[in-house]
Amino acid sequence: MEIILEGAGEAQRKILALSAYGRSVVASAILDAAAEVVREKAVENVRRRSGQLADSIEVEGSGPDERKVGPNKDGFYGRYVELGTPERSQKSGRKTGRMPSFPFLRPALDDPAVVETANRTFREEMLKARFL
């Protein structure tokens, strides 16, 4: 996820005024909050049979740079659910069909709640640092 500040010259100047450590703390807080919302939305969106895929969705990563949201190894098949599969065939040539896609991660990432959470967390962290 990329966060772009548009029309926020004052806020951008304040962010740059923070120490590298302060920027790291703010960025980590924003990523943690936004990634958790993505995880929650993905769990809501995923189609369920056994619930194993929904239970396997987690947030990985730390530091100011990135978070990964998606299924762990127990939900390895999540990529097939998200993206679908092409036409498959057995060695004998018999067609076994294709699996349609049922996206759950992309809609979660596109949910407006993610941006709202990132904005709210940014404001809260900047207030804590006494920059707003």
C-alpha positions as a Markdown table, in Angstrom:
| # | Residue | x | y | z |
|---|---|---|---|---|
| 1 | Met | 0.0 | 0.0 | 0.0 |
| 2 | Glu | 1.3 | 3.4 | -0.9 |
| 3 | Ile | 0.1 | 6.5 | 1.1 |
| 4 | Ile | 0.1 | 9.7 | -0.9 |
| 5 | Leu | -0.5 | 13.0 | 0.8 |
| 6 | Glu | -2.1 | 15.4 | -1.6 |
| 7 | Gly | -2.6 | 19.1 | -0.7 |
| 8 | Ala | -1.0 | 18.5 | 2.7 |
| 9 | Gly | 2.1 | 20.8 | 2.5 |
| 10 | Glu | 1.9 | 21.8 | 6.1 |
| 11 | Ala | 1.6 | 18.2 | 7.3 |
| 12 | Gln | 4.3 | 17.1 | 5.0 |
| 13 | Arg | 6.7 | 19.7 | 6.4 |
| 14 | Lys | 5.8 | 18.6 | 9.9 |
| 15 | Ile | 6.5 | 14.9 | 9.0 |
| 16 | Leu | 9.9 | 15.9 | 7.6 |
| 17 | Ala | 10.6 | 17.8 | 10.7 |
| 18 | Leu | 10.3 | 14.6 | 12.8 |
| 19 | Ser | 13.4 | 12.7 | 13.5 |
| 20 | Ala | 14.0 | 9.5 | 11.5 |
| 21 | Tyr | 12.9 | 7.6 | 14.6 |
| 22 | Gly | 9.7 | 9.6 | 14.8 |
| 23 | Arg | 8.9 | 9.0 | 11.2 |
| 24 | Ser | 9.5 | 5.3 | 11.7 |
| 25 | Val | 7.2 | 5.2 | 14.7 |
| 26 | Val | 4.4 | 7.1 | 12.9 |
| 27 | Ala | 4.8 | 5.0 | 9.7 |
| 28 | Ser | 4.7 | 1.7 | 11.7 |
| 29 | Ala | 1.6 | 2.8 | 13.6 |
| 30 | Ile | -0.2 | 3.7 | 10.3 |
| 31 | Leu | 0.8 | 0.4 | 8.7 |
| 32 | Asp | -0.2 | -1.6 | 11.7 |
| 33 | Ala | -3.6 | 0.0 | 11.9 |
| 34 | Ala | -4.3 | -0.1 | 8.1 |
| 35 | Ala | -3.1 | -3.7 | 7.8 |
| 36 | Glu | -5.4 | -4.9 | 10.6 |
| 37 | Val | -8.3 | -3.3 | 8.8 |
| 38 | Val | -7.4 | -5.0 | 5.6 |
| 39 | Arg | -7.1 | -8.4 | 7.5 |
| 40 | Glu | -10.5 | -7.9 | 9.1 |
| 41 | Lys | -12.1 | -7.0 | 5.7 |
| 42 | Ala | -10.5 | -9.9 | 4.0 |
| 43 | Val | -11.8 | -12.3 | 6.7 |
| 44 | Glu | -15.3 | -10.8 | 6.1 |
| 45 | Asn | -15.0 | -11.1 | 2.3 |
| 46 | Val | -13.6 | -14.7 | 2.0 |
| 47 | Arg | -16.0 | -17.5 | 0.9 |
| 48 | Arg | -16.2 | -20.1 | 3.6 |
| 49 | Arg | -16.6 | -23.8 | 3.6 |
| 50 | Ser | -14.5 | -25.0 | 6.5 |
| 51 | Gly | -13.3 | -21.5 | 7.7 |
| 52 | Gln | -9.7 | -22.6 | 7.4 |
| 53 | Leu | -8.8 | -19.9 | 4.8 |
| 54 | Ala | -10.5 | -17.2 | 6.9 |
| 55 | Asp | -8.6 | -18.4 | 10.0 |
| 56 | Ser | -5.3 | -18.4 | 8.2 |
| 57 | Ile | -5.4 | -14.7 | 7.1 |
| 58 | Glu | -2.8 | -12.8 | 9.1 |
| 59 | Val | -0.6 | -9.7 | 9.2 |
| 60 | Glu | 3.2 | -10.2 | 8.9 |
| 61 | Gly | 6.0 | -7.8 | 9.1 |
| 62 | Ser | 7.3 | -5.1 | 11.4 |
| 63 | Gly | 9.3 | -1.9 | 11.0 |
| 64 | Pro | 8.3 | 1.2 | 9.1 |
| 65 | Asp | 8.4 | -0.2 | 5.6 |
| 66 | Glu | 5.8 | -2.9 | 4.9 |
| 67 | Arg | 3.1 | -5.3 | 6.1 |
| 68 | Lys | 1.9 | -8.4 | 4.4 |
| 69 | Val | -1.7 | -9.4 | 4.7 |
| 70 | Gly | -2.8 | -12.8 | 3.5 |
| 71 | Pro | -3.1 | -16.5 | 4.3 |
| 72 | Asn | -0.4 | -18.3 | 6.1 |
| 73 | Lys | 0.8 | -21.7 | 5.0 |
| 74 | Asp | -2.4 | -23.3 | 6.2 |
| 75 | Gly | -4.4 | -21.2 | 3.7 |
| 76 | Phe | -1.9 | -21.8 | 0.8 |
| 77 | Tyr | -4.8 | -22.3 | -1.6 |
| 78 | Gly | -6.0 | -18.7 | -0.9 |
| 79 | Arg | -4.2 | -17.5 | -4.1 |
| 80 | Tyr | -6.4 | -19.9 | -6.1 |
| 81 | Val | -9.5 | -18.5 | -4.4 |
| 82 | Glu | -8.4 | -14.9 | -5.0 |
| 83 | Leu | -7.2 | -15.3 | -8.6 |
| 84 | Gly | -8.9 | -18.4 | -9.9 |
| 85 | Thr | -7.2 | -21.0 | -12.0 |
| 86 | Pro | -6.8 | -21.6 | -15.8 |
| 87 | Glu | -8.3 | -24.6 | -17.5 |
| 88 | Arg | -6.7 | -27.7 | -16.1 |
| 89 | Ser | -6.3 | -31.2 | -17.6 |
| 90 | Gln | -5.0 | -34.5 | -16.4 |
| 91 | Lys | -2.1 | -36.4 | -17.9 |
| 92 | Ser | -4.6 | -38.4 | -19.9 |
| 93 | Gly | -5.8 | -35.2 | -21.5 |
| 94 | Arg | -9.1 | -35.2 | -19.7 |
| 95 | Lys | -10.2 | -31.6 | -18.9 |
| 96 | Thr | -11.0 | -30.9 | -15.2 |
| 97 | Gly | -12.2 | -27.4 | -15.7 |
| 98 | Arg | -11.1 | -24.1 | -14.2 |
| 99 | Met | -11.8 | -22.5 | -10.9 |
| 100 | Pro | -13.4 | -19.0 | -11.0 |
| 101 | Ser | -11.9 | -16.3 | -8.9 |
| 102 | Phe | -13.5 | -15.1 | -5.7 |
| 103 | Pro | -11.4 | -12.1 | -4.7 |
| 104 | Phe | -11.3 | -11.3 | -1.0 |
| 105 | Leu | -7.9 | -9.5 | -0.5 |
| 106 | Arg | -8.2 | -6.9 | -3.3 |
| 107 | Pro | -11.7 | -5.7 | -2.2 |
| 108 | Ala | -10.4 | -5.5 | 1.4 |
| 109 | Leu | -7.5 | -3.3 | 0.3 |
| 110 | Asp | -9.8 | -1.1 | -1.7 |
| 111 | Asp | -12.2 | -0.6 | 1.2 |
| 112 | Pro | -12.5 | 3.1 | 2.2 |
| 113 | Ala | -12.1 | 2.1 | 5.8 |
| 114 | Val | -8.5 | 1.4 | 5.2 |
| 115 | Val | -7.8 | 4.9 | 4.1 |
| 116 | Glu | -9.9 | 6.3 | 6.9 |
| 117 | Thr | -8.0 | 4.3 | 9.5 |
| 118 | Ala | -4.6 | 5.4 | 8.0 |
| 119 | Asn | -5.7 | 9.0 | 8.1 |
| 120 | Arg | -7.0 | 8.8 | 11.7 |
| 121 | Thr | -3.9 | 7.0 | 12.9 |
| 122 | Phe | -1.7 | 9.5 | 11.2 |
| 123 | Arg | -3.5 | 12.4 | 13.0 |
| 124 | Glu | -3.4 | 10.6 | 16.3 |
| 125 | Glu | 0.3 | 9.9 | 16.0 |
| 126 | Met | 1.1 | 13.4 | 15.0 |
| 127 | Leu | -0.9 | 14.7 | 17.9 |
| 128 | Lys | 1.1 | 12.4 | 20.3 |
| 129 | Ala | 4.2 | 13.9 | 18.8 |
| 130 | Arg | 2.7 | 17.4 | 19.2 |
| 131 | Phe | 3.1 | 18.2 | 15.6 |
| 132 | Leu | -0.6 | 19.0 | 14.8 |
